[in-house]
Amino acid sequence: MKLTLVVGAVAGAAMSATALAADAPPGATSCSGCHSPTAAENATPPRLVGRDPAKIVAALAEFRSGQRKATIMDRIVKGFTPEEVQAIAAWYGAQK
């Protein structure tokens, strides 16, 4: 019984990630490696799905400038253009 529940949960998470990837802008799917689409609202790192795009853009700008401390996000965001950041934020904001 427990094994069935675990397998079902893993399959559901995999299907969610696949569905998310279908129309994602370049770079967006790599975010879900740490920012799980099924994480709790207050998880660390936070879930991006359904988050206000302006808040995502602002957070990434703070990481880029060094205003917000990070272990890796400060380096990751430097690999994206401002247009890519906007597209990724808009896409995650539109996900449910």
Secondary structure, 3 states (H helix, E strand, C coil): CHHHHHHHHHHHHHHHHHHHHCCCCCCHHHHCCCCCCCCCCCCCCCCCCCCCHHHHHHHHHHHHHCCCCCCCHHHHHCCCCHHHHHHHHHHHHHCC
